[in-house]
Amino acid sequence: MKRCFGDRATFAVEVGEVQPPSLRVVDLWMAGKRLTTDDNSVFVPSFAHAMRASAARVHRRDVKPCPSPGRAPEEIFRMLDADETGFREQFWFIQWGETVDNVSTYAYLEDDLVIVFAFWRASHPFPEDLGKVFVARIPPDEFAVTVEEAADLLDTEFVDVDPRR
């Protein structure tokens, strides 16, 4: 049975079927777009760890403020994505492994956590999305709680299905 945490319109994690011993189907949604179009099978230990690290970072407000106040989020995405100096790396977000390596994602804090992203693979199953920048705005604590609750489920159920434990 699939469990959903959050709201697909802003940010959601959908935890699906177990693939023993240590894999699980997980779909990530932002701004109404499914990020996990190429690969939604996660290695639970590393994925849950990466999720928790992002949640903790957001809880601590250890996310940079807007790099260019007054500009539209789409412009900010394009500025960061074109950067070759290493500046953009301060804004990388949701670096959770192969499951999301088909999308470029940056985040910054205003009052909300602003997450800007774009799909980059030519093989993306929705060609109309290519070249577009999508924006999700979510209260930082809401993002962190959503991620933590999904990671808790992954960790709890991983213990139950891992034959090595």
C-alpha positions in Angstrom: 0.0 0.0 0.0 1.3 3.5 -0.9 1.6 6.1 1.8 1.7 9.8 0.9 3.4 12.5 3.0 2.8 16.1 2.0 1.0 17.6 -1.0 1.9 16.9 -4.6 1.1 20.6 -5.4 4.0 21.7 -3.3 6.2 18.8 -2.1 5.3 15.2 -1.4 6.9 11.8 -0.8 5.0 8.7 -1.7 6.3 5.5 -0.3 5.3 2.4 -2.2 6.0 -1.3 -2.3 8.9 -3.0 -0.6 11.5 -4.7 -2.8 13.3 -6.9 -0.4 15.8 -6.9 1.1 16.7 -3.2 1.0 14.9 -1.4 -1.8 11.6 0.5 -1.8 9.5 2.3 -4.4 9.5 6.0 -3.6 8.0 8.8 -5.7 8.9 12.5 -5.1 6.6 15.3 -6.2 7.2 19.1 -6.4 5.0 21.7 -7.9 2.7 19.0 -9.2 5.5 17.3 -11.1 6.8 13.8 -10.4 10.6 14.0 -10.1 11.2 10.2 -10.0 10.2 9.6 -13.6 13.3 7.7 -14.5 14.0 5.7 -11.3 11.8 5.3 -8.3 13.5 2.4 -6.7 15.6 3.5 -3.7 18.2 1.8 -1.6 16.5 2.5 1.7 19.6 3.1 4.1 21.3 5.7 2.0 18.1 7.4 0.7 16.6 7.7 4.2 20.0 9.1 5.4 20.0 11.7 2.6 16.4 12.7 3.4 17.2 13.2 7.1 20.3 15.3 6.3 18.1 17.6 4.1 15.4 17.8 6.7 17.9 18.7 9.4 19.5 21.3 7.2 16.1 23.0 6.6 15.1 22.8 10.3 18.4 24.6 11.1 17.7 27.1 8.4 21.0 26.1 7.0 19.8 27.1 3.5 21.2 30.2 1.8 19.0 33.2 1.4 17.8 34.2 -2.1 21.0 34.8 -4.2 19.4 37.6 -6.2 16.5 39.3 -4.4 13.9 40.9 -6.6 14.4 38.4 -9.4 11.9 35.8 -10.4 12.6 32.3 -9.2 12.9 31.1 -12.9 15.6 33.7 -13.5 17.4 32.6 -10.3 17.3 29.0 -11.5 18.8 29.9 -14.9 21.5 32.1 -13.2 22.5 29.3 -10.8 22.3 26.6 -13.5 24.6 28.6 -15.8 27.2 29.2 -13.0 30.5 27.5 -13.5 32.4 29.0 -10.5 31.0 26.7 -7.8 28.7 29.4 -6.5 25.6 27.3 -7.5 26.7 24.4 -5.3 25.7 26.3 -2.2 22.1 26.1 -3.5 22.0 22.5 -4.6 19.1 20.7 -3.0 17.6 17.2 -2.8 20.8 15.5 -3.8 19.4 12.1 -3.0 21.1 9.9 -5.5 20.1 8.2 -8.7 16.4 8.6 -8.0 16.6 12.3 -8.7 19.6 12.6 -11.0 17.3 13.5 -13.9 16.5 16.9 -12.5 18.5 20.0 -11.5 17.3 21.3 -8.2 18.3 24.4 -6.2 16.7 26.0 -3.1 16.9 29.2 -1.1 15.1 30.8 1.8 12.8 33.7 1.6 9.9 33.5 4.1 9.3 30.1 2.6 11.7 27.5 1.3 11.8 28.1 -2.5 12.8 25.1 -4.6 13.4 25.7 -8.3 14.0 22.8 -10.6 14.1 21.7 -14.2 14.3 18.3 -16.0 17.3 18.0 -18.2 17.4 14.6 -19.8 16.3 14.5 -23.5 14.6 11.2 -22.7 12.3 12.8 -20.1 8.9 11.1 -20.6 7.1 14.5 -20.7 9.0 16.4 -23.5 6.8 19.5 -22.9 8.5 19.9 -19.5 12.0 20.2 -21.0 13.3 23.8 -20.9 10.8 24.8 -18.3 11.6 25.9 -14.7 9.3 24.8 -12.0 8.9 26.5 -8.6 7.7 25.1 -5.3 7.2 27.2 -2.2 6.7 25.5 1.1 7.2 26.6 4.7 10.5 25.2 5.8 9.2 23.3 8.8 6.5 21.7 6.7 9.1 20.5 4.2 11.3 19.1 7.0 8.4 17.3 8.8 7.2 15.8 5.5 10.6 14.4 4.8 11.2 13.2 8.4 7.9 11.4 8.5 8.6 9.6 5.2 12.1 8.7 6.4 10.7 7.4 9.6 8.4 5.0 7.7 11.2 3.9 5.4 13.5 3.2 8.4 10.8 1.4 10.4 9.6 -0.8 7.6 13.2 -1.4 6.5 13.9 -3.0 9.9 10.9 -5.2 9.4 11.8 -6.6 6.0 15.6 -6.7 6.2 16.6 -10.4 6.6 20.0 -9.5 8.0 18.5 -8.0 11.2 
